[in-house]
């Protein structure tokens, strides 16, 4: 899919999600737009090249720190714990997968991205992000297999960009959290 089509597709997905879950107002609306824009950038690049731009991850983390500073609830420890725990878990899974399978199944870009996401969604919220991203990725592979995307997809050997699923899930979970 050419880049412009991929961008338009992602914008449509985020807009559709916004229609379903609602959108925050005021300053939180600006943060939602920034997070969506950075997420779309990451998603498009990850789909094209199976890499996540470090600058985009850094921007998500920096804006996440700002969002954390203005967010209601004052659960800073929860968010900082997520920043430590989730990258450690992703890194452990990536190492174990590489040792077991002999190739990378989860890249270091995903490890860094999940830390940035945790600054938006916290320790527990990031668990929801990971679960929904994993289930969405599996569902996508199943649909592609059923549709027969010009070649048979073998689940054990399929490469799927995981960042698009992480980013959309993070955006939805964050909006759900700030809407409370």
C-alpha positions as CSV (number, residue, x, y, z in Angstrom):
1,X,0.0,0.0,0.0
2,X,1.6,3.4,-1.0
3,X,2.4,5.7,1.9
4,X,-0.4,8.2,1.3
5,X,-3.0,5.5,1.3
6,X,-1.6,4.0,4.5
7,X,-1.7,7.4,6.2
8,X,-5.3,8.0,5.0
9,X,-6.3,4.5,6.2
10,X,-4.8,5.1,9.6
11,X,-6.5,8.5,9.9
12,X,-9.8,6.9,9.0
13,X,-9.2,4.2,11.7
14,X,-8.5,6.7,14.4
15,X,-11.4,8.9,13.3
16,X,-13.7,5.9,13.4
17,X,-12.4,5.0,16.9
18,X,-13.0,8.5,18.0
19,X,-16.6,8.4,16.8
20,X,-17.1,5.2,18.8
21,X,-15.3,6.0,22.1
22,X,-15.7,9.8,22.0
23,X,-12.9,12.4,22.3
24,X,-11.8,14.5,25.2
25,X,-12.3,18.2,25.2
26,X,-10.0,21.2,25.8
27,X,-6.3,20.6,26.3
28,X,-6.9,16.9,26.4
29,X,-8.2,17.1,22.8
30,X,-4.9,18.6,21.7
31,X,-3.0,15.8,23.4
32,X,-5.3,13.2,21.8
33,X,-4.5,14.7,18.4
34,X,-0.8,14.8,19.0
35,X,-0.8,11.2,20.2
36,X,-2.8,10.1,17.2
37,X,-0.5,11.9,14.8
38,X,2.7,10.4,16.4
39,X,1.0,7.0,16.5
40,X,0.1,7.2,12.8
41,X,3.6,8.2,11.9
42,X,5.0,5.2,13.9
43,X,2.5,2.8,12.4
44,X,3.1,3.8,8.8
45,X,6.9,3.5,9.1
46,X,6.7,0.2,11.1
47,X,4.4,-1.3,8.4
48,X,6.8,-0.1,5.6
49,X,10.2,-1.0,7.2
50,X,9.6,-3.0,10.4
51,X,11.2,-0.2,12.4
52,X,10.0,2.5,14.7
53,X,11.6,5.9,14.5
54,X,13.4,6.7,17.8
55,X,12.5,10.4,17.5
56,X,8.8,9.5,17.3
57,X,9.1,7.3,20.4
58,X,11.0,10.1,22.2
59,X,8.3,12.6,21.3
60,X,5.5,10.2,22.6
61,X,7.5,9.9,25.8
62,X,8.0,13.6,26.2
63,X,4.4,14.5,25.5
64,X,3.4,11.6,27.7
65,X,5.3,13.2,30.6
66,X,3.5,16.5,29.9
67,X,0.2,14.7,29.8
68,X,1.1,13.0,33.1
69,X,1.8,16.3,34.6
70,X,-1.6,17.7,33.8
71,X,-3.6,14.5,34.2
72,X,-6.1,14.2,37.0
73,X,-5.6,11.6,39.6
74,X,-1.9,12.1,40.5
75,X,-0.9,8.5,40.1
76,X,2.7,9.3,39.0
77,X,4.2,6.2,40.7
78,X,1.9,3.9,38.6
79,X,3.0,5.6,35.4
80,X,6.7,5.5,36.3
81,X,6.4,1.9,37.3
82,X,4.9,1.1,33.9
83,X,7.9,2.9,32.3
84,X,10.2,0.4,34.0
85,X,8.2,-2.8,34.1
86,X,6.8,-2.9,30.6
87,X,10.0,-2.4,28.7
88,X,11.7,-5.0,30.9
89,X,8.9,-7.5,30.2
90,X,9.1,-6.8,26.4
91,X,12.8,-7.1,26.4
92,X,12.6,-10.4,28.3
93,X,10.0,-11.8,25.8
94,X,12.1,-10.6,22.9
95,X,15.3,-12.3,24.2
96,X,13.4,-15.5,25.0
97,X,11.8,-15.6,21.6
98,X,15.1,-15.0,19.9
99,X,16.7,-17.8,21.9
100,X,13.9,-20.2,21.3
101,X,13.1,-19.4,17.6
102,X,16.5,-18.1,16.4
103,X,15.2,-14.8,15.0
104,X,13.6,-11.6,16.3
105,X,9.9,-11.7,17.0
106,X,9.8,-8.4,18.9
107,X,12.1,-5.6,18.0
108,X,13.9,-3.2,20.3
109,X,11.8,-0.4,18.9
110,X,8.7,-2.1,20.4
111,X,10.5,-2.3,23.7
112,X,11.2,1.4,23.7
113,X,7.7,2.2,22.4
114,X,6.0,0.3,25.2
115,X,7.9,2.4,27.8
116,X,6.6,5.6,26.1
117,X,3.1,4.2,26.0
118,X,3.3,3.4,29.8
119,X,3.8,7.1,30.4
120,X,0.4,7.7,28.9
121,X,-1.5,4.7,30.3
122,X,0.3,3.6,33.5
123,X,1.2,0.1,34.7
124,X,-2.3,-1.4,34.7
125,X,-3.5,0.5,31.6
126,X,-0.6,-0.8,29.6
127,X,-1.7,-4.3,30.4
128,X,-4.9,-3.5,28.6
129,X,-2.9,-2.0,25.7
130,X,-0.8,-5.1,25.3
131,X,-3.7,-7.5,25.5
132,X,-5.8,-5.6,23.0
133,X,-2.9,-5.1,20.7
134,X,-2.0,-8.8,20.8
135,X,-5.6,-9.9,20.1
136,X,-5.9,-7.3,17.3
137,X,-2.7,-8.6,15.7
138,X,-3.9,-12.2,15.9
139,X,-7.3,-11.3,14.5
140,X,-5.6,-9.4,11.6
141,X,-3.5,-12.4,10.8
142,X,-6.5,-14.7,10.9
143,X,-8.4,-12.3,8.5
144,X,-5.5,-12.1,6.1
145,X,-5.3,-15.9,6.1
146,X,-9.0,-16.3,5.4
147,X,-8.9,-13.6,2.7
148,X,-5.9,-15.4,1.2
149,X,-3.7,-12.3,0.7
150,X,-2.1,-13.8,-2.5
151,X,-0.1,-16.2,-0.4
152,X,-0.8,-18.5,2.4
153,X,0.2,-17.0,5.7
154,X,1.9,-19.3,8.1
155,X,1.4,-18.0,11.7
156,X,4.8,-19.4,12.8
157,X,6.7,-17.5,10.1
158,X,4.6,-14.4,9.6
159,X,6.1,-11.0,10.3
160,X,3.6,-8.4,11.4
161,X,4.3,-4.9,12.5
162,X,3.2,-4.7,16.1
163,X,3.5,-1.0,16.6
164,X,0.3,-0.1,14.8
165,X,-1.7,-2.3,17.1
166,X,0.2,-1.0,20.2
167,X,-0.3,2.6,19.1
168,X,-4.1,2.4,18.4
169,X,-4.7,0.4,21.6
170,X,-2.7,3.0,23.6
171,X,-4.7,5.8,22.1
172,X,-8.0,4.2,22.9
173,X,-7.0,3.2,26.4
174,X,-5.7,6.7,27.2
175,X,-8.8,8.4,25.9
176,X,-10.9,6.0,28.0
177,X,-8.8,6.8,31.1
178,X,-9.1,10.6,30.7
179,X,-12.8,10.4,29.9
180,X,-13.5,9.1,33.4
